[in-house]
Structures are given as C-alpha cells and as structure tokens.
Amino acid sequence: MTFAQLYCGLIGLSLLADSFEHRRHILACRRRRSLKFFSISLPLLDETSFLRLQRLLLFSLICSVLSPNRFFFAFGAVGSLLYFSQVHALGSVRRKANTVPIVLSLLAIFPQPLAGRLIQLLLVQIYTSAGLQKIRHSGRKWLSGRVLQAYLYRNFLLTDWKPSLVLGKSLVWCRVLSLSALLFEMSFGLSVLLPSLAMGYLMSALLFHLGIYLFLRVNYLSYQGPALLALLNWSGA
C-alpha cells in the first residue's frame, strides 16, 4: 500500500464518521457564509446537492484506495474543497481540513515520491508557522505556561471538560508542555532534513495532537493527522 492509498482511506473514514454531523449542520444552518477560493466565491449547496457531493467524494476516495489514479485525486481535491467549504463553520472542520484539498492536489499533479516530499514541506510550513505565531503573539509569556493555562481554564468554562481543569491547575506541567510544544513546532523541519528523525517526529506529532484532543477537545487528527504519514519512507510509492 502506498502513502496515497492509506491517506485517502483514512480521510474517507473520517469523512464517513462525520457525515451525519455534517448533514445536520446543513439542515440546521439556514444562514451559511460563502467562502472564497482566491477571488472566486464558492457556491453554497442545498441539502440534496450536498449529499450528492458527499457520496461522490467518498466514492472518489474509495476508488483512490482501490486503484490510485490522478483523476480520482483531482476529483477528490476539487470535491473536498467544495465539500468542506459548506461545513467550515463546524469546529471539527475549521482549519483542520485545510490540508485535504492541498494534499490531494499534490498527489494529482506530481508523481508520488515528489508529492510526498512536497507534503512534508507543507507540514514543515504548518508547524513552523504555528510556533512563530506563539512567539509573535505571546512571546516569553508562552514559556511561562500561563497562556496554555488560560486556554485550559477557558475551555473548562465553556465546555465543563474536567481534564482541562485538572491540567490547568498545574502551572509546572503547563510550562513543560508549553516549552515542549514550541520546541516541537520550531524544530519540525529537522524531520525533512534528517530522515532518521522522521519516525520520532511522527510519533511526537501524534502524541501532540492526542494531548490537544484529550485536554482541549480540539481534533486535528482526523483530517490533518493522515498527512503526517508522508514523513515515513514509502519505498513502494
């Protein structure tokens, strides 16, 4: 199995798991805001058209698993861009699914070994930018642990999620995790420069996102997580 097959399979499973939530959103949200792709406004679909697109997107992902083909990748890229633009207001989709149409576009345009390398660079850009944003907006305050502590307390007040409160009470752990997160994000480029470190960064990324989900209930694993598999050495790709 190649990276492209595994990626499409995992995205398809996540999409299938969230399909009912996405449908409920389309039914309940009467006022949806159209997103723009560069200067082009993406159309807003009615329920029937949305469900058809959902089925077609799942079908293209299944086909990509069974018979990897640039046509299926291209359809998946366009379809996922239009699909996720309909449900972008959901917390489980907003910013989390941004990588899906990009990764599928790269698989459609370039040979898989080159596409895999470009996906690795995409991940470097994502994590390094996240680290720079922490430095830019919080500076040294981020390393104090109090910024993370504030996020945890805010999440507890909004959702009554007890693990947020438990972790937030420990400033020491907040400092350790804040420093660890910043070091992980700012050094992520080493996973590409030194392939021997790729597996370590892959495991660190999975633990990083698992921790974010467990304590803040923010899930990046479903739609961004599968792209991390590009860090592995896919000799059969």
C-alpha positions, 0 to 999 in steps of 0.5 A, spaced: 500 500 500 502 506 498 502 513 502 496 515 497 492 509 498 492 509 506 491 517 506 485 517 502 482 511 506 483 514 512 480 521 510 474 517 507 473 514 514 473 520 517 469 523 512 464 517 513 464 518 521 462 525 520 457 525 515 451 525 519 454 531 523 455 534 517 448 533 514 445 536 520 449 542 520 446 543 513 439 542 515 440 546 521 444 552 518 439 556 514 444 562 514 451 559 511 457 564 509 460 563 502 467 562 502 472 564 497 477 560 493 482 566 491 477 571 488 472 566 486 466 565 491 464 558 492 457 556 491 453 554 497 449 547 496 442 545 498 441 539 502 440 534 496 446 537 492 450 536 498 449 529 499 450 528 492 457 531 493 458 527 499 457 520 496 461 522 490 467 524 494 467 518 498 466 514 492 472 518 489 476 516 495 474 509 495 476 508 488 483 512 490 484 506 495 482 501 490 486 503 484 490 510 485 489 514 479 490 522 478 483 523 476 480 520 482 485 525 486 483 531 482 476 529 483 477 528 490 481 535 491 476 539 487 470 535 491 473 536 498 474 543 497 467 544 495 465 539 500 468 542 506 467 549 504 459 548 506 461 545 513 467 550 515 463 553 520 463 546 524 469 546 529 471 539 527 472 542 520 475 549 521 482 549 519 483 542 520 481 540 513 485 545 510 490 540 508 485 535 504 484 539 498 492 541 498 494 534 499 490 531 494 492 536 489 499 534 490 498 527 489 494 529 482 499 533 479 506 530 481 508 523 481 508 520 488 515 520 491 515 528 489 508 529 492 510 526 498 516 530 499 512 536 497 507 534 503 512 534 508 514 541 506 507 543 507 507 540 514 514 543 515 510 550 513 504 548 518 508 547 524 513 552 523 508 557 522 504 555 528 510 556 533 512 563 530 505 565 531 506 563 539 512 567 539 509 573 535 503 573 539 505 571 546 512 571 546 516 569 553 509 569 556 508 562 552 514 559 556 511 561 562 505 556 561 500 561 563 497 562 556 496 554 555 493 555 562 488 560 560 486 556 554 485 550 559 481 554 564 477 557 558 475 551 555 473 548 562 468 554 562 465 553 556 465 546 555 465 543 563 471 538 560 474 536 567 481 534 564 482 541 562 481 543 569 485 538 572 491 540 567 490 547 568 491 547 575 498 545 574 502 551 572 509 546 572 506 541 567 503 547 563 510 550 562 513 543 560 508 542 555 508 549 553 516 549 552 515 542 549 510 544 544 514 550 541 520 546 541 516 541 537 513 546 532 520 550 531 524 544 530 519 540 525 523 541 519 529 537 522 524 531 520 525 533 512 532 534 513 534 528 517 530 522 515 532 518 521 528 523 525 522 522 521 519 516 525 520 520 532 517 526 529 511 522 527 510 519 533 511 526 537 506 529 532 501 524 534 502 524 541 501 532 540 495 532 537 492 526 542 494 531 548 490 537 544 484 532 543 484 529 550 485 536 554 482 541 549 477 537 545 480 540 539 481 534 533 486 535 528 487 528 527 482 526 523 483 530 517 490 533 518 493 527 522 493 522 515 498 527 512 503 526 517 504 519 514 508 522 508 514 523 513 515 515 513 519 512 507 514 509 502 519 505 498 513 502 494 510 509 492 
